[in-house]
Amino acid sequence: MRLTISSRTIALLLSMLVACVLTALAWVAPTLPLQQGVLAAGITMAACFLLIYLMFEALIFREINNIYAGLEQIKRKEFRRMSNKFLFRPEPLKRMREEIIDMAQRKQQEIDELKRLQALRREFLADVSHELKTPIFAAQGFLHTVLDDDDIDEFVRTKFLRKAATSLDALDTLVQDLVTISQLEKGVVRMRRQSFDVAELVQDIFEQLELKASQRAVRLEIFPPTAPQTGVRVLADRSRIRQVLINLIDNAIKYGRENGHVVVSLVESGKSVRISVRDDGEGIPKQHLNRIFERFYRIDKSRSRDSGGSGLGLAISKHIVEAHKSVIRVRSEMGQGTTLEFKLPKPRTPSPPQILADKAIGE
């Protein structure tokens, strides 16, 4: 149980002790020889120093240390009782001032970050409502036209129903993308890493997007043109990396130059493979580079919406790459095109003794 004594009582007791020490020195000193008098004066000085230090410790430093301990609790978010570990640390007032300033700066940064996230949330809600409204209103218009007009001929009816189905398919894609990005942000989607040839995957995606590229006369290339005999192998989730590459290559085809070319580079370096997708389009202005991975962010809203897509492709790609412990980067200059790149680890190769053991088992 801690004994609580008021500051006035402590000051009174210490002053009485100092008075007693000085009175004893004044009473004894005249009767002592010189050497003993000097020794008595030194002992008295040490006693007074100790008493004054204890006074400061009891009246000031103790309370300062309690305040500092409370600051430590708040800083560490540990709302439990802490032992006093700051008793003999120097300059407690200066240290407490620095801690208060540092904490105030951190809290201000947290407030600024919360304001930024709140603004992003409002913008996201506005974008979601707009993106959902467009296909819903289109499908409603076509369906109500078919339902309300009994004299509509079969050809027009089929045409309107197909347009309504297209709008609903776009709505379903948007909802699926929203679910995917929500799961990625929560970390509930696990990456099923396996070793695969990323060069072969790129060739498959080229075949899938060949028709879209031919419509804009875009030439799809892979660099280097001749892959090693063993391929360019990486250790990653094949289906998720396929999703990333489809998004990047599809964007490069849509926003690149007509009669241009899109190059996918696979460069091995050390323990990783750098994958980059480069187009020769108009490029991205510098003020937009830091925001292209935000959800629903469009540089040219009218052109992007006409080109289709949910506006979530790059955001999903960013989360997938980050789930592979990598970072997706963008480089762009106006009139020089855009390059997006990221790295993936290469699979571990077995050591020579392990290879020999595997061969022996096979034989």
N, C-alpha and C positions, 0 to 999 in steps of 0.2 A: 504494500500500500504506500503510495507516494505522499510525503508530508508537504503540505502547501503552506508557505509562509509569505506574508506580504512583503513588498519591497521596503516599506518603512521600517518594519521589524528587523529585516536583515541589515539595513543601513545603521540602525541604532546599535545592534549587537556588534557590528564590525567597528564602528567608531569607539565603542567602549573598550574593545580589545586593543585597538591602536593606542588609545589613551593610557591604558594600563601598561603597555610595553614601553612607551615613551617615559612614563612616570617612573617605572622601575629603572630605566637607563639613567635618568636624571638623579635618582636616589643613590644608585650604586656607583656610577662613574667617578665622582670625586674621590672615593676611597680606594680606587683601583690604580695599580701602576699603569704606565703608558701602554705597554704591549697588551695588557689585559683590557684596557679601555678601548683600544682600537678593535680588538677582537669582539668586545661587547657591542661596539658601534656597528660592526659588520653583521653580527647576528641580529641586531635590532633592525638594520636595513633590510635584511633578507626576510625577517618576519613581517615588516610593514609591506614589502613588495608582495609577499604571498597573500597577505590579508587584502590588499587593494586588488590584486588579480582575482582573488575569489569573489570580491565584491562585484567587479565587472562581469565575471562569469555568471554569478548568481542573478545580477540585476539586468544585464544587457545581453551577453552572449547566449545565455540559456534561451531567452525568448527569441533571439535571432535564429538560433539553431532550430527551434521549434517551427518557426516560419519557414525556414529553408527545408526542413523535413516535409512540411506540408506541400511546398512547391514540388519537391521530388515525387511525392505521392501523386499529385495532379499530373505531372509530366509523364510519369510512367503508367498512369491510369491504374495505380495499385492503391485502392482505398482500404488499406489495412495498416495497422500500427507498425511504424518503423522504429528501429532503435536509433539513438542519437549517435551518428558516426562522424559528426562534423565538429566535435568539441575543440580540437586543437588545430583546426585548419586556419590559416592566416587570412586576415582582411575579410571577415564575414560580411560586413556591410557592402563592400565592393562586389563580392561574389553574389550576394543576394540581388543587388541591383542588376548585374549582368544576367542573372537567371530570369529575373522579371522581364527585362527587355527582350531576351531571347524567346521567352514563352509568349510574350505579346506579339512578336513577329510571327511566330508559328501559328498562333490563333488567327492573326489577320490573314495569313496565307490560306488557312483552312476556310475562313469566311469568304475570301475571294474565290476559292475553288468551288465552294457550295453555290455561290452566285452564278459562276460560269456553268456549273452543271444544271442549275435551275433554268438558265436561259436555253441551254441545249435541250432540256426536257420539253420546254414549251415549243421550241422549234421542231423537235421530233414529233410531238403530238400533232402540230399543224401539218407537217409533211405527211404523216401517216393518214390523217383524215383526208387530205387531198388525194393521196395516191389510192386510197380505198374508194373514194367517191367517184373517181373517173371511170373505172371499169363497171362499178355497180350501176351508175346512171346510164352508161352505154347499154349494158345488158337489159336494164329496165325499159329503156326506150324501144329497143328492138322487140322485146317480148310483148310489151303492151300494144305496140303497133300491130303485131300478129293477132293478139287476142281481141282487140277492139274492132278490127276491120274484117268482117266476114266475107267480103267480096275480093279479098286479096288472092291473086293467082298463086299457084303452087310454086312457080319459080321464085317469085319475090318472097314468099313465105320461107322457103328453104334458105334463101340468101340471108334473110334477117335472122333466122335461127342459127345459122353458122356464125354470123357476126356476134350474136349473143353468146354462143359457146366460146368463141375466141376471147371475148371480154371476161367471161367467167374463168377460162383457163389462165388468163393474166392475173386475175384476182387470186386464184389458187396458188400460182407461182409466188406472188407477193406474200401471201400468208405463210407458205412454206419457208420462204427466205427469212421472214420475221421469226418464225419458230427456230430456225437453224441458228441465226445470230444470237437469239436469246439463250439457247442451250450452250453455244460456244462461250458467251460471256459468263455464264454461270459455271462453266467448267464441267458440265455433266456429260459432254461428248468426249469419249476417250479415243485417242489416236491409236489405231491398230498398225503399228509399225512392222514393215516387212521389207526385205531386200527386193528391188525391182529395177528394171532398165528404164530410166527416165527418157532416153532417146526414143525407145520404142513407143512409150506413152505419148510423146510429142507427135510422132508420125501418125498414131491413131487419131489424135485430136485434129491434125491437119486434114485427114480424110473426112472426119465428121464435119468440119467447117469449110470444106472445099467449095461447096455450092455458094455459101455466103460470100466467100472470098472472090469467086468468079463473077458474082454480080457487080462487084466494084473493081474488078480486074486487078485484084491484089495478089501478089506472088508471095507464097509462104515458103520460108527457107529455114533450115536448121544449120547451126554452126557448132563445131566443124562438120562439113558435109559427110565425112566418112567417120563413123564411130569406131572405137576399138572393137576387137573381136569379142571381148567379153561384155561389150556395151558400157553405158555410163550408169553404173549402179548407185543407188542411194538407199538410205534406210529411212522410210517414212510411211505414212498411211497413203496407199496408192489412190484410193477413191477420192480422198480429200485433196491430194495434190492434183489429181485430175480436174477437180472442181476449180481449183485455183488457176490452173493453166488455161482452162476453157474460158474463165472470166477475163484473164489478161489478154489472151489471143483474140477473143471476140471483141473486146474493147479496141484493141489495136487495129482490127479490120474495120470496125465501124467509124473510128475517129481518125484513122490514118488517111493518107492521100490516095485518091483514086488513081489507078494505074501505078500504084506504089508497091512496096514490099514490106513484109513483116518478118523479122529475123528473131529466132529463138536460139540463144547461145547457151551451151553447156560446157562450162570451163571447170576442169578439175584443179583443185589447189589444196595440197596437204590432205587433211582429213575430211574435206567437204567438197561439194560441187556447187558452183555459183550458176544459178539459172536466171537468165534475163530475157525479157521480151521487149523488142524495140520496134517502133514504127517510124515512118517518115512524114507524119502529119504536121499540123500547124503548131503543135506544142501546147504547153499549159502555162499560163501567166504565173509569175512568181507568187502573187498574192493568193493563189488557189492551191499551191503545192501542199501546204500543210493541212488542207481540209478535204482532199479528194477521197480520203478513207473514211470520212464521216458518213453516217447513214443518210441516204436520200440526197446527198450533196451533189449538185449538178453545176458544172461550169456554165454551160449554155443550156438553160432549162428547156427552151422550146425545141432545140435540136436534139437534146438527149431524150426527151420524151417521145419525139417522133421516131427515134431509133429503137425504141422499145427498151425492155429491161425494167427491173424493179428499183434500180438505184441503190441496191444493197450488195452488188457483186464485189466491189473493192473492199467494203467493210467486212464481208464474210471472208474474203481472201486474207485480209490482214489478221483476223482472229485465227484462222487455220494455220498460217505461217507462224504466228506467235505461239500457238499450241505445240509447234515443233521446235520450240526454243530458238527461233530465228526471228529476223526482222525483215520486213519488206520495205524497200527504198525506192524512191522515184527521182529520176533526173530528167529535166526537160528544159529546152530552150526554144523560144519562139522561132518558128520557121525551120527548126532542126529536128523535130520529132520528140518522142518521149520514150524513156526506158524505165521499166520496172524490174527489179531484181531481188532475189533472196537466195539464201544458202540452205542446203540440206546436207546432213552428214552422210559420209560413205559408210557402208557396212564394214564391220571389223573383219579383217582377213585373218584366217588361222595361221598360227606360227608354223615354221617348217616341221618341227617334230610332230605337231598335230596332223599336218598333211600326210606325213609318212605313216603315222598310225592309222589314218583313215584308209590309205592305200592298202596297208597290210590287212586291215579288216575286210576290205573289199576283195582282196585276193583269197 
